[in-house]
C-alpha cells in the first residue's frame, strides 16, 4: 500500500491500515491519499470505510469519465488534472464525507503532492465558518487539479502561434504532424473537461449533495465551475485556431503547387513557338534548301525568330503579371 495518511494538523505518515483506522477512530483523519490500489488497499477501503460495492468496482478501474455520485453519506468524484502540454492527464478518484477524504490515483500527480506539501507547511486547515475542514480540503484539491490546466493551455497558445508562423513561411510535413498532434490532444482534453464541467455544475446546483455543504460553500463551488468554464472556452478557441491552421496549411500547399504549375506552364509556353520554328525550318522541302542559306539567313530567320519569340512572350508575361 503506497500513500499517506494526513491528519488535521497537517502532519502525514505512510499509509497503512493501522494508521488509517487509528486516525479515523480519533476523528483526526483529514485526507487519505493512495497511490494506486492493490488488494490490501481495496480491502481497507471496503472494510474500514465501508464504501458501496459499485464504488469499489469503479475505484479499481481507471480511464473513466469525470462524474460525481452519491452513495449515502459519501460522495464519489472522478476528476482529472493536467501534467504538461500534449502530455497525459492524471485521473483521481475521490471519496468525500464529513468524516474523511480519500483520493486514489494510479500514476503520480504533482498537483496533489504540492497540496500535501503546502498543507504540511501551513500546519493543516482550520474550519472556516460552518464549512467542515474536509470540505475545504476537497475544494483545495479540486481547485488545484482544475487550475493545473491553465499552464499547459498557455504553452499550447505559444506553440500554436509558432506553428502558424512556420506554416505561412514554409509549410512542410513537420508542421502538419505538429498540427494533428495538437488537435488529437485537444480532442482528448475536451472529452474530459466537458463532463468535468457537468460535475462542477451538479455539485453547485445540489444535484449531487455534498455532506456539510452550506450557503458559505457556494462561492467556492462557483469558483471551481467558473474555472472549468474558462478552460472549456480556451479549448474551443484553440480548436478553432488549429482548424484555421489546417485551412492555412492546405491553402499554402495549394498556392505552392499553383506556383510550381505556373512555372512549368511558362516554360512549356516558351518552348512551344521554339519547337514550332525549329520544326518549320527543319522541313526537307527543296525550295527551303535551295532558297534559304548562308549565315545571314541563319542568324535572322533561324536564331533571330526564336529570340524574337522569347522576347515577345517575356514582354507578354510581364505585362500580365505572370512573372
C-alpha positions as CSV (number, residue, x, y, z in Angstrom):
1,X,0.0,0.0,0.0
2,X,1.5,3.3,-1.1
3,X,0.3,6.7,0.0
4,X,-0.1,9.0,3.0
5,X,-2.4,9.5,5.9
6,X,-2.8,13.2,6.6
7,X,-4.0,14.4,9.9
8,X,-6.0,17.5,10.9
9,X,-2.7,19.3,12.0
10,X,-1.2,18.8,8.5
11,X,1.2,16.0,9.5
12,X,1.4,12.9,7.4
13,X,2.6,9.3,7.8
14,X,2.9,6.5,5.3
15,X,-0.5,4.9,4.6
16,X,-1.3,1.6,6.2
17,X,-4.4,0.0,7.7
18,X,-3.4,0.5,11.3
19,X,-2.6,4.2,10.9
20,X,-5.7,4.8,8.9
21,X,-8.0,3.1,11.4
22,X,-6.3,5.0,14.3
23,X,-6.8,8.4,12.7
24,X,-10.3,7.6,11.6
25,X,-11.4,6.4,15.1
26,X,-9.9,9.5,16.7
27,X,-11.5,11.8,14.2
28,X,-8.1,13.2,13.1
29,X,-8.2,11.8,9.5
30,X,-8.2,14.8,7.2
31,X,-7.0,13.1,4.0
32,X,-6.0,9.6,2.9
33,X,-4.0,9.8,-0.4
34,X,-3.4,6.4,-2.0
35,X,-1.1,5.9,-5.0
36,X,-2.7,3.1,-6.9
37,X,-4.9,0.3,-5.4
38,X,-3.7,-3.2,-4.6
39,X,-5.6,-5.9,-2.8
40,X,-4.7,-4.5,0.6
41,X,-5.9,-1.0,-0.3
42,X,-9.1,-2.3,-1.8
43,X,-9.7,-4.4,1.4
44,X,-9.1,-1.4,3.6
45,X,-11.5,0.8,1.6
46,X,-14.1,-1.9,1.7
47,X,-13.8,-2.9,5.3
48,X,-12.6,0.2,7.1
49,X,-14.6,2.8,5.2
50,X,-17.5,0.6,4.0
51,X,-17.7,2.0,0.5
52,X,-20.6,0.9,-1.7
53,X,-19.8,-2.2,-3.9
54,X,-20.5,-0.1,-7.0
55,X,-18.0,2.5,-5.9
56,X,-15.5,-0.3,-5.1
57,X,-15.8,-1.6,-8.7
58,X,-15.2,1.8,-10.1
59,X,-12.2,2.8,-8.0
60,X,-10.2,-0.1,-9.3
61,X,-10.9,0.8,-13.0
62,X,-9.1,3.9,-14.3
63,X,-9.9,5.5,-17.6
64,X,-13.4,6.7,-16.6
65,X,-15.3,9.9,-17.5
66,X,-15.4,12.6,-14.8
67,X,-18.5,12.0,-12.6
68,X,-20.0,12.7,-9.2
69,X,-22.3,10.2,-7.4
70,X,-23.9,10.0,-4.0
71,X,-23.6,6.8,-2.0
72,X,-25.4,7.6,1.2
73,X,-23.2,10.0,3.2
74,X,-20.3,9.6,0.8
75,X,-19.8,11.4,-2.5
76,X,-17.7,9.7,-5.1
77,X,-16.0,12.1,-7.6
78,X,-13.8,11.3,-10.6
79,X,-11.8,14.2,-11.9
80,X,-8.6,14.9,-13.9
81,X,-5.5,17.1,-13.7
82,X,-3.2,18.2,-16.5
83,X,0.6,17.5,-16.4
84,X,2.1,19.3,-19.4
85,X,1.1,20.5,-22.9
86,X,0.5,17.5,-25.1
87,X,1.1,15.3,-22.1
88,X,-1.2,12.7,-20.5
89,X,-3.9,13.7,-17.9
90,X,-3.9,12.3,-14.4
91,X,-7.1,10.6,-13.2
92,X,-8.0,11.0,-9.5
93,X,-10.9,9.2,-7.7
94,X,-12.1,11.0,-4.5
95,X,-14.4,9.8,-1.7
96,X,-15.7,12.6,0.5
97,X,-17.7,12.6,3.6
98,X,-17.8,14.8,6.8
99,X,-15.6,12.2,8.5
100,X,-12.9,11.6,5.9
101,X,-11.5,12.5,2.4
102,X,-9.9,9.7,0.4
103,X,-8.2,10.2,-3.0
104,X,-6.9,7.3,-5.2
105,X,-4.7,7.8,-8.2
106,X,-3.0,5.4,-10.5
107,X,0.0,7.5,-11.5
108,X,2.0,10.2,-9.9
109,X,0.2,13.6,-9.6
110,X,2.4,16.6,-8.9
111,X,-0.7,18.7,-8.1
112,X,-1.7,16.5,-5.1
113,X,1.9,16.3,-3.9
114,X,2.1,20.1,-3.9
115,X,-1.1,20.3,-2.0
116,X,0.1,17.9,0.7
117,X,3.5,19.7,0.9
118,X,1.7,23.1,1.4
119,X,-0.5,21.5,4.0
120,X,2.5,20.4,6.0
121,X,4.0,23.9,5.9
122,X,0.8,25.7,7.0
123,X,0.1,23.2,9.7
124,X,-3.3,22.0,8.5
125,X,-6.5,23.6,7.5
126,X,-8.8,25.2,10.1
127,X,-12.6,25.4,9.8
128,X,-14.0,28.5,8.0
129,X,-17.4,29.4,9.3
130,X,-19.6,26.3,9.2
131,X,-17.6,24.6,6.5
132,X,-16.1,21.3,7.6
133,X,-12.3,21.1,7.2
134,X,-12.6,18.1,4.8
135,X,-14.8,20.1,2.5
136,X,-12.1,22.8,2.5
137,X,-9.6,20.2,1.6
138,X,-11.8,18.9,-1.2
139,X,-12.0,22.4,-2.6
140,X,-8.2,22.8,-2.5
141,X,-7.7,19.5,-4.3
142,X,-10.3,20.1,-7.0
143,X,-9.2,23.8,-7.4
144,X,-5.5,22.7,-7.8
145,X,-6.4,20.0,-10.3
146,X,-8.6,22.3,-12.4
147,X,-6.0,25.1,-12.3
148,X,-3.3,22.7,-13.5
149,X,-4.9,23.0,-17.0
150,X,-4.0,26.7,-17.3
151,X,-0.2,26.5,-17.7
152,X,-0.4,23.8,-20.5
153,X,-3.1,25.8,-22.2
154,X,-0.8,28.9,-22.1
155,X,2.1,26.8,-23.5
156,X,-0.2,25.4,-26.2
157,X,-1.1,29.0,-27.2
158,X,2.5,29.8,-27.7
159,X,3.1,26.6,-29.7
160,X,0.1,27.4,-32.0
161,X,1.4,30.9,-32.7
162,X,4.8,29.5,-33.6
163,X,3.2,26.8,-35.7
164,X,1.1,29.3,-37.7
165,X,4.2,31.4,-38.3
166,X,6.1,28.4,-39.7
167,X,3.1,27.4,-41.9
168,X,3.0,30.8,-43.5
169,X,6.8,30.8,-44.1
170,X,7.3,27.3,-45.5
171,X,4.7,24.6,-44.8
172,X,6.1,21.0,-44.5
173,X,5.1,17.6,-43.2
174,X,6.6,18.5,-39.8
175,X,4.1,21.4,-39.4
176,X,1.3,19.0,-40.4
177,X,2.4,16.4,-37.8
178,X,2.6,19.0,-35.1
179,X,-0.9,20.4,-36.0
180,X,-2.5,17.0,-36.0
181,X,-0.8,16.1,-32.6
182,X,-2.2,19.3,-31.1
183,X,-5.7,18.5,-32.4
184,X,-5.6,15.0,-31.0
185,X,-4.5,16.3,-27.6
186,X,-7.2,18.9,-27.5
187,X,-9.9,16.4,-28.5
188,X,-8.8,14.1,-25.7
189,X,-8.8,17.0,-23.2
190,X,-12.2,18.2,-24.4
191,X,-13.7,14.8,-23.8
192,X,-12.7,15.0,-20.2
193,X,-13.2,18.7,-19.4
194,X,-16.8,18.8,-20.7
195,X,-18.0,16.2,-18.3
196,X,-15.9,17.7,-15.5
197,X,-17.8,20.9,-16.1
198,X,-21.0,19.0,-15.6
199,X,-19.6,17.6,-12.4
200,X,-19.0,21.0,-11.0
201,X,-22.4,22.2,-12.1
202,X,-24.0,19.2,-10.3
203,X,-22.1,19.9,-7.1
204,X,-23.0,23.6,-7.3
205,X,-26.7,23.1,-8.1
206,X,-27.2,20.4,-5.4
207,X,-28.0,17.6,-7.9
208,X,-25.2,15.8,-6.1
209,X,-25.4,16.9,-2.5
210,X,-22.1,17.4,-0.7
211,X,-22.3,16.5,3.0
212,X,-21.9,19.6,5.1
213,X,-22.4,22.0,2.2
214,X,-23.9,25.3,3.3
215,X,-24.5,28.7,1.6
216,X,-21.0,29.7,2.6
217,X,-19.7,26.9,0.4
218,X,-21.4,28.1,-2.8
219,X,-18.9,30.8,-3.7
220,X,-16.1,28.3,-3.6
221,X,-18.0,25.9,-5.8
222,X,-18.9,28.7,-8.2
223,X,-15.2,29.5,-8.4
224,X,-14.5,25.9,-9.4
225,X,-17.3,25.9,-12.0
226,X,-16.0,29.3,-13.4
227,X,-12.5,27.9,-13.9
228,X,-13.8,24.8,-15.7
229,X,-15.9,27.1,-18.0
230,X,-12.8,29.1,-18.8
231,X,-10.8,26.0,-19.6
232,X,-13.6,24.8,-21.8
233,X,-13.7,28.1,-23.6
234,X,-10.0,28.0,-24.1
235,X,-10.2,24.6,-25.6
236,X,-12.9,25.7,-28.1
237,X,-10.8,28.7,-29.0
238,X,-7.7,26.7,-29.7
239,X,-9.6,24.1,-31.7
240,X,-10.8,27.0,-33.9
241,X,-7.2,28.2,-34.2
242,X,-6.0,24.8,-35.2
243,X,-8.8,24.4,-37.7
244,X,-7.8,27.7,-39.2
245,X,-4.2,26.5,-39.1
246,X,-5.2,23.4,-41.1
247,X,-7.0,25.6,-43.6
248,X,-4.0,27.8,-43.9
249,X,-1.7,24.8,-44.3
250,X,-3.8,23.4,-47.2
251,X,-4.1,26.8,-48.7
252,X,-0.3,27.4,-48.6
253,X,0.4,24.0,-50.1
254,X,-2.2,24.6,-52.8
255,X,-0.6,28.0,-53.6
256,X,2.8,26.5,-53.7
257,X,1.6,23.8,-56.1
258,X,0.0,26.5,-58.2
259,X,3.3,28.4,-58.3
260,X,5.1,25.3,-59.5
261,X,2.4,24.6,-62.1
262,X,2.6,28.2,-63.2
263,X,6.4,28.0,-63.7
264,X,6.1,24.7,-65.6
265,X,3.4,26.2,-67.8
266,X,5.5,29.3,-68.6
267,X,8.4,27.0,-69.5
268,X,6.2,24.9,-71.8
269,X,4.7,28.1,-73.3
270,X,8.2,29.5,-74.1
271,X,9.3,26.3,-75.8
272,X,6.1,25.9,-77.8
273,X,7.0,28.6,-80.5
274,X,10.6,27.5,-80.4
275,X,9.5,23.9,-81.2
276,X,7.3,25.2,-84.0
277,X,10.1,27.3,-85.6
278,X,12.7,24.6,-85.4
279,X,10.2,22.1,-86.8
280,X,9.1,24.5,-89.6
281,X,12.6,25.3,-90.8
282,X,13.6,21.7,-90.4
283,X,11.3,20.5,-93.2
284,X,13.1,18.8,-96.1
285,X,11.5,20.8,-98.9
286,X,13.8,21.6,-101.9
287,X,12.6,25.2,-102.0
288,X,13.7,25.8,-98.4
289,X,17.0,24.1,-99.0
290,X,17.8,26.0,-102.2
291,X,16.5,29.5,-101.2
292,X,17.4,29.7,-97.5
293,X,21.1,29.5,-97.0
294,X,24.0,31.5,-95.7
295,X,25.0,33.0,-92.4
296,X,22.6,35.9,-92.6
297,X,19.5,33.8,-93.2
298,X,20.6,31.5,-90.3
299,X,21.1,34.5,-87.9
300,X,17.9,36.4,-89.0
301,X,15.4,33.6,-89.7
302,X,16.8,30.8,-87.5
303,X,18.3,32.4,-84.4
304,X,16.5,35.8,-84.8
305,X,13.0,34.4,-85.0
306,X,13.5,32.3,-81.9
307,X,15.0,35.2,-79.9
308,X,12.0,37.4,-81.1
309,X,9.5,34.8,-80.0
310,X,11.1,34.5,-76.5
311,X,11.3,38.3,-76.1
312,X,7.7,38.7,-77.2
313,X,6.5,36.0,-74.7
314,X,8.6,37.6,-71.9
315,X,7.0,41.0,-72.6
316,X,3.5,39.5,-72.6
317,X,4.1,37.7,-69.3
318,X,5.5,40.8,-67.6
319,X,2.5,42.9,-68.7
320,X,0.0,40.3,-67.4
321,X,1.9,39.9,-64.1
322,X,2.8,36.3,-64.6
323,X,6.5,36.9,-63.8
